[in-house]
Amino acid sequence: MNEGSSSVVINSPIDPREMTVFETEKGVIHIIHEVTLGDLLVSTLLAALLIFVVISKIIRR
């Protein structure tokens, strides 16, 4: 690669269909859409907590 070259080569296993691309004046922004195990765990726990609170409020009436 030449010293003055500004080309960047990225080898990524990410499917381009799971990526949103925004073109701005200063460059291109790539947003990768992915869900991790931690995301699933936190959202499941929050949903369970919300359901538990609603059920406990209904039972106390």
C-alpha positions in Angstrom: 0.0 0.0 0.0 1.3 3.5 -0.8 2.0 5.9 2.0 -0.2 8.6 0.4 -3.1 6.2 -0.2 -6.2 6.7 2.0 -8.1 3.6 1.0 -9.1 1.3 3.8 -9.8 -2.4 3.5 -12.1 -4.0 6.0 -12.6 -7.7 6.2 -15.7 -8.3 8.2 -18.1 -11.3 8.6 -21.1 -8.9 9.0 -23.8 -9.3 6.4 -24.3 -6.0 4.6 -28.1 -6.5 4.7 -27.8 -6.0 8.5 -26.2 -2.6 8.1 -27.6 0.9 7.6 -25.4 3.4 5.8 -25.7 7.1 6.2 -23.7 9.4 3.9 -22.8 12.7 5.4 -20.6 15.6 4.3 -17.7 14.3 6.4 -18.0 10.7 5.4 -20.0 7.5 5.6 -21.6 6.2 8.8 -22.2 2.4 9.0 -24.7 1.3 11.7 -24.6 -2.5 12.4 -27.8 -4.0 13.6 -27.2 -6.9 16.0 -28.7 -8.4 19.1 -26.4 -10.0 21.8 -27.2 -12.5 24.4 -27.0 -9.8 27.1 -29.6 -7.7 25.2 -32.0 -10.7 25.2 -31.3 -11.4 28.9 -31.9 -7.9 30.0 -35.1 -7.4 27.9 -36.5 -10.8 29.2 -35.8 -9.9 32.8 -37.4 -6.4 32.4 -40.5 -7.9 30.8 -40.8 -10.5 33.5 -40.4 -7.9 36.2 -43.1 -5.7 34.6 -45.5 -8.6 34.3 -44.8 -9.5 38.0 -45.5 -6.0 39.2 -48.8 -5.8 37.2 -50.0 -9.1 38.5 -49.1 -8.2 42.1 -51.0 -4.9 41.8 -54.1 -6.8 40.4 -54.0 -9.4 43.2 -53.8 -6.8 46.0 -57.0 -5.1 44.9 
